[in-house]
Amino acid sequence: MKKYLANFLFLFFVLNTAYASEKYLQTIQLNISGDYKNDVCFTTSDLFDGKHCGANASNSYDKGPKHYYLFLNKGSIKKDTGCSKYFNEDNKQDTPNGNGTLTIHVNTSYEAGYTSISGCYTTFISE
């Protein structure tokens, strides 16, 4: 009896979670300024998403919200304290709930052998 109850509760939880999940239409795009526009990339926690790099890289998703993070395509990075949260694979950022476009703004420059990242912020335009 306990086995059946445990299976029922598990199945109930799975189905309830599946139906409760939101399915937002979202776009994530980069707005990179500075000297090293093609060095910054983003990816999401989706298994087959891959990397999206460059000044105006973007990708659209039909099942949001998404967990994303930024990374440097090549070279070493000097993280600005305001930007480090965006470059942390272990602490991914979440897109807002709702349909729309999330734009990630980043400024890049080159300093003493490192790509310097500064002025990171996001904007979300609802659709």
SULSUL-V528540 format. One record per residue. RES is the residue in three letters. SS is DSSP state (h for helix, s for strand, l for the rest). OMEGA is omega in whole degrees, -180 to 180 (999 if undefined). Layout:
# SULSUL-V528540
((RES SS OMEGA) (RES SS OMEGA))
This chain:
# SULSUL-V528540
((MET l 180) (LYS h 180) (LYS h 180) (TYR h 179) (LEU h 179) (ALA h 178) (ASN h 179) (PHE h -180) (LEU h 178) (PHE h 180) (LEU h 178) (PHE h 179) (PHE h -179) (VAL h -179) (LEU h 179) (ASN h 178) (THR h -179) (ALA h -179) (TYR h -179) (ALA h -179) (SER l 178) (GLU l 177) (LYS l -179) (TYR s 172) (LEU s -174) (GLN s 173) (THR s 172) (ILE s 179) (GLN s 177) (LEU s 171) (ASN s -175) (ILE s 175) (SER s -180) (GLY s -172) (ASP l -172) (TYR l -174) (LYS l -176) (ASN l -177) (ASP l -176) (VAL s -179) (CYS s 170) (PHE s 172) (THR s 178) (THR s 179) (SER l 175) (ASP l -174) (LEU l -174) (PHE l -173) (ASP l -178) (GLY l -178) (LYS l 179) (HIS s -171) (CYS s 172) (GLY l -172) (ALA l -177) (ASN l 179) (ALA l 177) (SER s 174) (ASN s -180) (SER s -177) (TYR s 178) (ASP s 179) (LYS s 178) (GLY s 0) (PRO l -178) (LYS l 172) (HIS s -175) (TYR s 171) (TYR s 178) (LEU s 174) (PHE s 179) (LEU s -177) (ASN l 179) (LYS l 177) (GLY l -179) (SER l -177) (ILE s 171) (LYS s -172) (LYS s 169) (ASP l -176) (THR l 178) (GLY l -177) (CYS l -173) (SER h -180) (LYS h 180) (TYR h -177) (PHE h -177) (ASN l -178) (GLU l -178) (ASP l -179) (ASN l -175) (LYS l 176) (GLN s 179) (ASP s 171) (THR l 178) (PRO l 174) (ASN l 177) (GLY l 176) (ASN l 177) (GLY s -177) (THR s 174) (LEU s 177) (THR s 179) (ILE s -178) (HIS s -178) (VAL s 174) (ASN s -179) (THR s 173) (SER s -179) (TYR s -178) (GLU s 173) (ALA l 176) (GLY l -179) (TYR s 168) (THR s 180) (SER s -178) (ILE s 180) (SER s 174) (GLY s -179) (CYS s 173) (TYR s -180) (THR s 171) (THR s 179) (PHE s 178) (ILE s -180) (SER s 177) (GLU l 999))
